Amino acid sequence: MSDIIHLLPDYLANQIAAGEVVQRPSSVVKELLENAIDARATSVQLIVKEAGKQLVQVVDNGIGMSETDARMCFERHATSKIKSTEDLFRIRTMGFRGEAMASIGAVAQVELKTKPHGAETGTRLLVEGSTVAAQEPAAIAAGTSIAVKNLFYNVPARRNFLKTNAVEMRHILDEFQRVALAYPEVAFTLHHNDVEIFSLPAGKLSQRIVGVFGNNYKEQMAGCEEETPFMSVRGYIGKPEFAKKTRGEQFFFVNNRFIKSGYLNHAVMTAYEGLLPKDSHPFYVLFIDIEPERIDINVHPTKTEIKFEDEKTVYAIVHAAVKKSLGTHNIAPSLDFQSDVNFAPLQPIRMPHGGEGFEKEGTFPGFKVPSSPKKASVNGWEQLYEPLRNGQAIEQEEERITSPSGMGLLDDTFAAPMTTSSKTLQVHHKYLLVQVKSGVMIIDQQAAQERILYEKYMASLQKKMVTSQALLFPQTIELSPTDSALVKELRAEFQELGFQFEDFGGNTIILNAIPADVQAANEKELLEELIEQYKNNLATLKLDKRENLARAMAKRLASKLQPRMSDLEMNSLVDKLFGCEVPNYTPGGQKTLVIMELGQLHELFLKG
């Protein structure tokens, strides 16, 4: 039998390694930015063209490389950071495996220019598909410039799997933001297709957060700091009232390396327990500094997952740090952006006297003292008895209501809802009571509106029946770079819903029209909340763009509709709900209605 096992050629081995390290243009961005940080750069430029498919270039003013080092950096497992097994457990640098440059060089055309400080000339190196095409002296500035062109040019199958430019650019922005947040003392710039997206001067962490996410974060942040002999925690958390529906702005850094950890996120969320609205997520940027020997970062190719030697202690310290910060900042302190952490002095809470005029300076706005029970109104109770007094009875055809995806039948024996001539009762501006043959139907107002709006917007997107209302005064809306990339990606879908906008340069758009059935008020807030809901769906569900956008639009608008309804509006809502394909569930699976049968009602009064 002949031998069948053989060594892979270097170029093929490098392409296989690239499959782990270089998954898309953002992977190249991550590796090159981390190399610049390891080179002790104080200024880093990221230049991107066509979302990285055409060009990813990083220029830094770091220590540079000699001619030999420039050649060696493209060899597999060539690194300056590890010389022994012990070094593997004392890593404080970003890269250490020596795979990144070899992997990138295997699937792209790379031009490297580098010169150490103090050297007379530098080195220019061209690498194509793991092959050195040219190496020559060059007159360049001190530091390093690496240009990665035509990613996956020699692996067309991999290139075909890349997403649209808008999607790939969002991934690049994510990687850029992580590195920029981790190193606020380093100046960063980002240009895409010759347009400046970010210009972040070196500064303090609080300034960097505002530079990355926008000026509205000035009021949201509360300093968080905890020192223990085991580890330290520092950074900023968001005040509960600014929590969002998405987990987007949540960052953990361990020894300045970005990580993903559901375990530590749980530590933060439990510290906020009782302070957040339902299904909301707070902002946080937290840095954990711990001895490298207590962690293992070599457990994932992208190094975004690590193992802690003592997870429970880390959990407890993070939880305590966040809890302490929330307790210290419970009166919403001012934040001094000239220093990293500034705790405002606590002010005494002036308690109100009586139930009137409660919203005064120094008190909690929106909080109301309940009035005396003796003053409680009993008006409206008579409406419950009107159907009995008038001898009204509902005798209609029985109707089966099926749930989505074969989830079962609600009830076979209740009658269809009352028409506009029948009586519907609103309870606490949240629920509708409708008499049916088998008992009483209770409808969740907001859930019903969400189902109705969802089916309407899905029909609009599928049939492309656009109806818009022009704004009397077009709104200029400045978005974050990430949201701007998302809006551009969804431009066609937004237009099919009835939104009309145009680019105003940078991350700013001009909103000219909104869907015809949307009330013209707070258009900026509507668009921002719609984007927020879309991102929330994106993080938790696998949906195509149209369905995601229809769900997001329905959910946000349903929550904004006026809770108080006239008799005509209530009956119209019931009729529209039962005109839906799936009337008894929202798109997310929440019930829109329940049936309480007569037998259940009887039991309520018979017990005891």
KOLKOL-556657 format. One line per field, with one value per residue (C-alpha): residue number from 1; x, y, z. Coordinates in Angstrom, 1 decimal. Example, Ala and Ser with C-alpha at 12.3 -4.5 7.8 and 13.67 -1.06 7.14 Angstrom:
<kepas>
seq = 1/2 .
px = 12.3/13.7 .
py = -4.5/-1.1 .
pz = 7.8/7.1 .
</kepas>
This chain:
<kepas>
seq = 1/2/3/4/5/6/7/8/9/10/11/12/13/14/15/16/17/18/19/20/21/22/23/24/25/26/27/28/29/30/31/32/33/34/35/36/37/38/39/40/41/42/43/44/45/46/47/48/49/50/51/52/53/54/55/56/57/58/59/60/61/62/63/64/65/66/67/68/69/70/71/72/73/74/75/76/77/78/79/80/81/82/83/84/85/86/87/88/89/90/91/92/93/94/95/96/97/98/99/100/101/102/103/104/105/106/107/108/109/110/111/112/113/114/115/116/117/118/119/120/121/122/123/124/125/126/127/128/129/130/131/132/133/134/135/136/137/138/139/140/141/142/143/144/145/146/147/148/149/150/151/152/153/154/155/156/157/158/159/160/161/162/163/164/165/166/167/168/169/170/171/172/173/174/175/176/177/178/179/180/181/182/183/184/185/186/187/188/189/190/191/192/193/194/195/196/197/198/199/200/201/202/203/204/205/206/207/208/209/210/211/212/213/214/215/216/217/218/219/220/221/222/223/224/225/226/227/228/229/230/231/232/233/234/235/236/237/238/239/240/241/242/243/244/245/246/247/248/249/250/251/252/253/254/255/256/257/258/259/260/261/262/263/264/265/266/267/268/269/270/271/272/273/274/275/276/277/278/279/280/281/282/283/284/285/286/287/288/289/290/291/292/293/294/295/296/297/298/299/300/301/302/303/304/305/306/307/308/309/310/311/312/313/314/315/316/317/318/319/320/321/322/323/324/325/326/327/328/329/330/331/332/333/334/335/336/337/338/339/340/341/342/343/344/345/346/347/348/349/350/351/352/353/354/355/356/357/358/359/360/361/362/363/364/365/366/367/368/369/370/371/372/373/374/375/376/377/378/379/380/381/382/383/384/385/386/387/388/389/390/391/392/393/394/395/396/397/398/399/400/401/402/403/404/405/406/407/408/409/410/411/412/413/414/415/416/417/418/419/420/421/422/423/424/425/426/427/428/429/430/431/432/433/434/435/436/437/438/439/440/441/442/443/444/445/446/447/448/449/450/451/452/453/454/455/456/457/458/459/460/461/462/463/464/465/466/467/468/469/470/471/472/473/474/475/476/477/478/479/480/481/482/483/484/485/486/487/488/489/490/491/492/493/494/495/496/497/498/499/500/501/502/503/504/505/506/507/508/509/510/511/512/513/514/515/516/517/518/519/520/521/522/523/524/525/526/527/528/529/530/531/532/533/534/535/536/537/538/539/540/541/542/543/544/545/546/547/548/549/550/551/552/553/554/555/556/557/558/559/560/561/562/563/564/565/566/567/568/569/570/571/572/573/574/575/576/577/578/579/580/581/582/583/584/585/586/587/588/589/590/591/592/593/594/595/596/597/598/599/600/601/602/603/604/605/606/607/608 .
px = 0.0/1.4/1.7/-1.2/-0.3/1.7/2.4/0.2/2.0/2.5/0.1/-2.7/-2.0/-2.1/-5.4/-6.9/-5.6/-7.1/-10.5/-10.3/-8.6/-9.9/-13.6/-14.5/-13.0/-13.7/-11.4/-8.5/-9.4/-9.2/-5.8/-4.2/-5.5/-4.3/-0.8/-0.7/-1.5/1.2/3.6/3.0/1.4/-0.1/-1.9/-3.7/-5.4/-7.9/-8.7/-11.4/-12.8/-15.9/-16.4/-12.9/-13.4/-11.2/-8.9/-8.2/-5.2/-3.9/-1.2/0.5/3.4/4.6/8.1/8.2/10.1/13.5/13.9/14.3/11.2/9.2/9.9/9.4/6.0/4.4/5.7/3.4/3.9/6.4/6.0/8.0/5.8/6.3/9.6/8.6/5.6/5.6/5.2/1.9/0.4/1.7/0.3/-0.6/-0.3/-3.2/-1.6/0.7/0.1/1.9/-0.9/-2.6/-0.2/0.4/-3.3/-4.0/-1.2/-2.6/-5.9/-5.1/-2.6/-0.7/1.7/3.8/5.8/7.7/10.6/12.0/12.4/16.0/16.6/17.5/15.4/12.5/11.3/8.5/7.2/4.6/2.9/0.3/-1.2/1.6/4.3/6.7/6.4/8.8/11.0/12.9/14.2/11.8/11.9/8.9/7.9/8.7/6.0/4.1/1.6/-0.2/-2.6/-4.7/-6.2/-8.7/-9.5/-10.2/-9.1/-7.7/-10.6/-13.7/-16.0/-15.1/-15.6/-19.0/-20.1/-19.4/-22.5/-23.5/-21.2/-23.6/-23.5/-19.7/-19.2/-21.3/-18.9/-15.9/-17.4/-18.0/-14.3/-13.1/-15.2/-14.0/-10.3/-11.0/-12.8/-10.0/-7.3/-8.6/-5.0/-4.5/-5.8/-7.9/-9.3/-11.6/-12.2/-14.5/-14.5/-12.5/-15.2/-14.2/-16.4/-14.5/-11.8/-11.1/-8.3/-6.4/-8.1/-9.9/-12.3/-15.4/-14.4/-13.8/-17.2/-18.9/-16.7/-17.8/-21.5/-22.5/-23.0/-26.2/-24.1/-22.7/-25.9/-26.2/-22.9/-22.1/-18.6/-17.8/-14.6/-13.6/-10.2/-9.5/-6.3/-7.7/-8.6/-9.9/-13.0/-13.2/-15.3/-18.8/-22.3/-25.6/-28.2/-31.4/-33.6/-31.5/-31.7/-32.5/-34.2/-31.0/-27.7/-25.6/-23.5/-22.3/-18.5/-16.3/-12.5/-10.1/-6.6/-7.8/-8.9/-12.6/-14.4/-17.9/-19.2/-22.9/-21.8/-20.4/-23.3/-25.6/-23.6/-24.3/-28.0/-28.6/-27.1/-29.7/-32.5/-35.7/-34.4/-34.9/-38.0/-39.0/-36.8/-34.4/-30.6/-28.2/-25.1/-21.8/-18.1/-16.2/-12.5/-11.3/-7.6/-6.4/-3.1/-2.6/-1.9/-5.5/-7.0/-6.6/-7.1/-6.0/-9.4/-10.8/-9.3/-10.6/-9.7/-13.1/-13.8/-11.5/-11.5/-11.2/-9.4/-12.0/-15.2/-17.3/-15.0/-14.9/-18.7/-19.1/-16.6/-18.2/-21.7/-20.6/-18.9/-22.0/-24.2/-22.0/-22.0/-25.8/-26.1/-23.7/-25.3/-28.9/-29.5/-28.2/-24.8/-23.1/-20.2/-17.0/-15.5/-12.1/-11.6/-12.3/-14.6/-16.5/-19.0/-21.4/-22.3/-25.6/-28.5/-31.2/-34.6/-37.4/-40.4/-43.8/-46.6/-50.0/-51.0/-51.2/-48.4/-46.0/-43.8/-41.6/-37.9/-36.0/-38.7/-39.1/-41.0/-43.9/-44.5/-48.0/-49.3/-52.6/-55.6/-57.8/-60.0/-63.0/-62.5/-62.3/-64.8/-67.4/-68.5/-68.6/-69.7/-73.2/-71.8/-71.1/-74.8/-76.2/-76.3/-78.2/-80.7/-81.3/-81.6/-78.8/-77.6/-75.1/-76.0/-73.6/-71.9/-69.2/-65.7/-62.4/-59.3/-56.1/-52.6/-49.5/-47.3/-49.9/-49.7/-53.3/-56.8/-58.0/-61.6/-64.1/-67.2/-67.1/-68.9/-67.3/-66.7/-69.4/-69.8/-69.8/-73.3/-72.4/-70.9/-67.2/-65.8/-62.3/-60.5/-57.7/-57.0/-55.2/-57.8/-61.0/-63.9/-66.1/-69.0/-69.0/-71.2/-69.1/-68.2/-66.0/-63.2/-60.3/-58.2/-54.8/-55.1/-51.5/-50.9/-53.9/-52.7/-49.3/-50.8/-52.9/-50.1/-47.7/-49.9/-50.6/-46.9/-46.0/-48.7/-47.2/-43.7/-44.8/-47.0/-44.8/-47.9/-46.2/-48.3/-46.3/-47.0/-44.5/-43.3/-43.9/-40.5/-38.0/-36.1/-32.3/-31.3/-27.7/-27.2/-24.3/-22.0/-23.4/-27.1/-26.2/-24.8/-27.9/-30.3/-28.3/-28.5/-32.3/-32.9/-35.2/-37.2/-37.7/-38.9/-41.4/-42.9/-43.3/-40.2/-38.4/-34.9/-31.7/-28.1/-26.8/-23.2/-21.4/-23.9/-26.7/-29.9/-32.8/-36.2/-38.7/-41.7/-43.1/-45.8/-49.2/-50.9/-48.2/-48.9/-46.5/-44.8/-41.3/-40.2/-36.6/-37.6/-39.7/-36.8/-34.4/-36.8/-37.5/-33.7/-33.4/-36.2/-34.8/-31.4/-33.1/-34.9/-31.6/-29.8/-32.5/-34.3/-33.4/-35.6/-35.3/-35.0/-38.6/-40.2/-37.8/-38.7/-42.4/-42.2/-40.1/-42.5/-45.6/-44.1/-42.9/-46.1/-48.4/-46.7/-47.3/-51.0/-53.4/-54.6/-58.0/-60.4/-64.0/-66.7/-66.3/-62.5/-62.7/-65.2/-63.1/-60.0/-61.9/-63.1/-59.6/-58.1/-60.4/-59.7/-56.1/-54.7/-53.5/-55.6/-54.8/-51.0/-48.6/-45.7/-43.5/-45.9/-47.6/-51.3/-53.6/-56.7/-57.9/-61.3/-62.8/-65.7/-68.9/-68.0/-64.8/-66.7/-69.2/-66.3/-64.9/-68.1/-68.7/-65.3/-65.2 .
py = 0.0/3.4/6.2/8.6/11.1/14.2/17.7/20.5/23.2/26.4/28.4/25.9/25.6/29.4/29.5/27.0/29.1/32.2/30.5/30.8/34.2/36.1/35.6/39.0/42.5/43.3/40.5/42.2/45.5/43.9/42.2/45.3/47.7/45.3/45.1/48.9/49.0/46.4/48.5/51.3/53.7/56.9/57.7/55.2/55.8/53.2/53.7/51.5/51.3/49.4/48.2/46.6/44.4/46.7/48.1/47.9/50.1/50.9/53.5/54.0/55.8/52.9/51.5/50.1/46.9/46.1/44.6/41.1/41.5/42.8/39.6/37.4/38.7/36.9/33.5/31.3/31.2/34.0/36.2/38.5/37.9/34.3/32.5/29.9/28.1/30.5/33.5/32.0/32.6/36.2/37.7/41.4/42.1/41.8/39.5/36.6/33.6/34.9/33.8/37.0/38.4/35.0/34.3/37.8/37.4/34.1/35.5/39.1/41.3/43.1/46.0/46.6/49.8/50.1/52.0/51.9/55.3/56.6/54.5/56.2/54.1/51.8/48.6/48.1/44.5/43.1/39.8/38.0/34.7/33.9/34.7/37.6/39.5/42.3/43.6/46.9/49.9/52.8/56.4/56.6/58.0/56.1/53.6/51.1/51.2/47.9/48.0/44.9/44.9/42.7/40.4/36.8/37.6/34.0/32.3/33.4/31.1/33.0/36.3/35.3/34.7/38.4/40.4/43.8/46.8/48.2/44.9/44.5/48.2/47.7/44.9/47.1/49.8/47.4/46.3/49.9/51.0/48.2/49.1/52.8/52.4/50.1/52.7/56.3/57.5/56.7/59.0/57.2/58.2/56.2/57.0/55.1/55.8/59.1/60.3/60.8/58.7/59.1/61.5/60.7/62.6/61.1/61.8/60.2/57.3/59.5/61.7/58.7/57.3/60.5/60.7/57.2/57.2/60.9/63.9/62.5/60.0/62.8/62.7/58.9/57.9/57.1/56.3/52.8/51.9/49.1/48.1/44.7/42.7/40.1/42.5/46.0/47.2/50.7/52.4/53.7/52.4/53.9/55.3/53.1/55.7/55.7/51.9/50.7/47.7/46.4/45.2/47.2/49.4/46.9/46.3/44.2/44.5/42.2/43.6/46.0/43.1/43.1/39.9/38.5/37.0/36.2/35.3/38.8/40.4/38.6/40.1/43.5/42.9/41.5/44.7/46.7/44.4/46.4/49.5/48.8/48.7/45.3/44.0/46.9/46.8/49.3/50.8/49.9/50.1/48.2/47.4/44.4/44.4/41.0/39.1/37.3/34.1/34.1/33.9/31.9/33.9/31.1/29.4/31.0/31.9/35.5/35.7/37.2/34.5/33.8/31.6/32.9/30.8/31.9/32.9/33.3/35.9/37.9/37.8/39.0/41.9/43.1/42.8/44.7/47.5/48.1/48.0/50.5/52.9/52.8/53.5/56.4/58.0/57.6/61.4/61.6/63.4/65.7/64.2/66.1/65.3/66.7/63.8/60.1/59.7/62.5/61.7/64.5/65.1/63.5/65.9/65.3/64.2/66.6/64.5/65.9/66.9/65.6/64.4/67.7/69.6/66.8/67.4/70.1/70.8/68.1/65.5/62.5/63.7/61.6/60.0/60.5/59.9/57.9/59.9/58.8/55.8/57.8/60.0/57.0/57.4/54.7/56.3/53.7/50.7/51.0/50.3/46.7/46.1/47.9/44.7/42.9/45.7/46.0/42.3/42.3/38.8/37.9/35.1/34.8/32.1/30.2/31.0/29.1/31.1/29.3/30.2/30.6/27.6/25.1/26.1/24.9/26.2/28.7/27.6/25.8/27.1/30.9/33.2/35.9/39.3/41.9/44.2/48.0/47.9/46.0/47.2/46.9/48.0/49.4/48.6/50.8/52.0/48.6/45.9/45.5/43.3/41.8/39.5/36.3/33.2/31.2/34.0/37.1/37.8/40.0/41.7/43.3/46.7/47.2/43.6/43.8/47.0/45.4/42.5/44.7/47.1/44.2/42.6/46.0/46.8/43.3/43.8/47.2/45.8/42.8/44.7/47.9/50.1/53.2/56.0/58.8/62.2/65.0/66.9/70.6/71.1/68.3/67.0/66.9/63.8/63.0/59.2/57.3/55.7/52.3/53.4/55.4/52.3/50.3/53.0/53.0/49.2/49.3/52.3/50.4/48.8/52.2/53.7/50.8/51.6/55.3/57.0/59.3/60.7/61.9/62.0/65.2/64.2/62.1/60.4/62.9/62.4/64.7/63.1/64.5/62.2/59.5/56.8/58.4/56.8/57.9/61.0/63.8/64.4/63.6/62.1/61.9/59.9/57.6/56.8/56.3/53.9/52.1/51.5/50.4/47.9/46.6/46.0/44.3/41.9/41.4/40.3/37.8/36.6/35.2/37.3/38.7/42.5/43.1/41.0/42.5/46.0/45.4/43.9/46.8/49.4/47.7/47.3/50.9/52.5/50.2/51.4/55.1/54.9/56.7/54.3/56.1/55.0/55.9/53.2/53.5/53.1/50.1/48.3/49.1/47.7/44.4/44.2/44.8/42.3/39.5/40.6/39.5/36.2/35.4/37.4/35.8/36.3/39.1/38.5/37.8/35.1/37.2/36.5/39.3/37.8/35.3/33.8/33.5/31.0/31.3/28.3/30.0/33.1/31.1/29.4/32.8/33.5/30.0/29.6/30.4 .
pz = 0.0/-1.0/1.5/1.5/4.3/3.3/4.5/3.2/1.1/3.0/0.9/1.5/5.2/5.4/3.6/6.1/9.0/7.4/7.6/11.4/11.6/8.6/8.2/6.7/6.2/9.9/10.9/9.0/10.7/14.1/13.6/12.0/14.7/17.5/15.8/15.8/19.5/20.3/18.3/21.0/18.5/19.8/16.5/14.3/11.0/9.5/5.8/4.2/0.7/-0.4/3.1/3.2/0.1/-2.0/0.7/4.4/5.4/8.8/9.3/12.7/14.3/16.3/16.7/13.2/12.0/10.6/7.2/8.6/10.9/8.0/6.1/9.1/10.2/7.2/8.4/10.3/14.1/13.9/17.0/19.2/22.2/23.3/23.9/26.5/27.9/30.9/28.5/27.3/30.8/31.1/28.0/28.1/24.4/21.9/19.3/20.2/18.0/14.9/12.6/11.6/9.0/7.5/7.2/5.7/3.3/2.1/0.9/-0.2/-1.8/0.9/0.8/3.9/4.5/7.8/9.3/12.9/14.6/14.0/10.9/7.7/5.3/5.7/3.9/1.3/1.0/-1.4/-0.6/-2.8/-1.8/0.7/-2.0/-1.5/-4.8/-4.0/-1.2/-1.5/0.6/0.8/2.0/4.4/7.8/11.0/11.9/9.8/7.0/6.0/3.0/2.4/-1.1/-2.8/0.1/-1.0/-4.6/-4.8/-2.9/-4.9/-3.0/0.3/-1.4/-2.6/1.0/2.0/2.6/1.2/1.8/4.4/6.5/6.2/7.2/10.3/11.3/10.7/12.8/15.7/15.6/15.4/18.3/20.5/20.0/20.2/23.6/24.9/24.2/24.8/25.1/21.4/18.7/16.0/12.7/10.3/6.6/4.4/0.6/1.3/3.8/7.5/9.8/13.1/14.3/17.9/19.7/22.5/25.8/28.8/28.7/29.3/26.3/24.2/25.0/24.0/20.8/19.8/20.8/20.7/23.0/24.5/26.5/28.7/30.8/30.8/32.4/36.0/37.1/38.3/40.2/42.6/43.8/45.4/45.9/43.5/40.6/39.8/37.9/36.4/33.7/33.3/33.5/32.2/34.5/34.5/32.9/29.8/29.3/25.7/24.2/22.7/24.2/21.7/23.9/26.4/26.6/28.8/28.6/30.5/30.6/27.7/25.5/24.5/25.5/25.3/28.5/29.3/32.8/33.6/31.8/34.2/37.1/35.8/35.1/38.6/40.0/38.1/39.4/40.1/38.4/34.7/32.6/31.3/28.5/28.8/28.8/30.3/28.8/30.2/29.4/32.1/32.3/34.5/35.3/36.6/36.8/33.4/35.3/36.5/33.0/29.8/26.6/24.3/24.1/20.9/17.5/17.7/21.4/22.4/24.9/27.9/30.9/34.5/37.1/39.7/37.9/41.0/42.6/39.4/39.2/42.8/42.4/39.1/40.7/43.8/41.7/39.7/42.7/44.5/41.6/41.3/45.0/44.8/41.8/42.7/42.5/38.9/39.5/37.1/35.3/34.9/31.5/32.4/34.8/34.5/37.5/39.3/42.0/42.7/46.4/47.4/48.0/50.6/49.2/50.0/50.6/49.5/51.8/50.6/47.2/45.3/43.7/44.2/41.1/42.7/42.7/44.5/44.3/42.0/38.8/37.7/41.2/42.6/46.1/45.8/47.0/49.8/49.2/50.2/47.1/44.7/41.9/41.2/37.9/35.1/37.1/35.7/32.3/33.4/33.9/30.8/28.6/31.3/31.9/28.1/27.7/25.1/24.1/21.5/19.2/16.3/14.3/16.2/15.0/15.4/16.0/15.2/16.5/14.3/13.4/14.5/18.2/18.7/19.0/21.6/21.9/19.7/21.2/21.7/19.4/17.1/18.7/18.8/15.8/16.0/17.2/20.3/23.6/24.3/27.7/28.2/31.5/32.8/29.3/28.7/28.1/26.2/27.5/24.8/25.6/23.6/23.5/25.9/28.3/28.2/25.8/27.2/24.6/25.2/23.5/22.7/21.6/19.3/17.7/17.2/15.3/13.1/12.3/11.6/9.0/7.4/7.1/5.8/3.1/2.2/1.9/-0.2/-2.5/-2.5/-2.0/-0.7/1.0/2.5/4.0/3.4/6.4/6.5/8.0/7.0/10.0/10.0/12.0/13.1/13.6/15.2/12.6/13.3/12.9/9.8/8.2/9.1/7.7/4.4/4.3/4.8/2.5/0.1/2.9/4.6/1.4/0.9/4.3/3.4/4.8/2.4/3.3/1.7/2.8/4.2/4.5/7.1/9.4/8.9/6.9/6.1/6.7/4.2/4.6/6.9/6.5/5.8/8.9/11.4/13.4/12.4/15.7/17.1/13.8/15.0/18.1/15.9/13.6/16.4/18.3/15.0/14.5/18.1/17.9/14.6/16.2/19.2/16.8/14.9/18.1/19.2/16.1/12.6/10.4/6.9/6.6/5.6/8.4/11.0/9.9/9.9/13.4/14.6/13.1/14.5/18.0/18.3/16.9/19.0/22.2/21.2/20.4/22.6/25.3/25.9/23.1/22.1/21.7/17.9/18.1/20.5/18.2/15.2/16.8/17.6/14.0/12.5/14.9/13.7/10.1/10.6/9.4/12.9/15.3/18.6/18.8/18.2/15.7/18.7/20.1/22.9/23.3/22.1/23.7/26.3/26.9/30.4/30.1/32.1/34.2/35.3/36.2/38.3/40.2/41.2/43.1/44.4/46.1/49.8 .
</kepas>
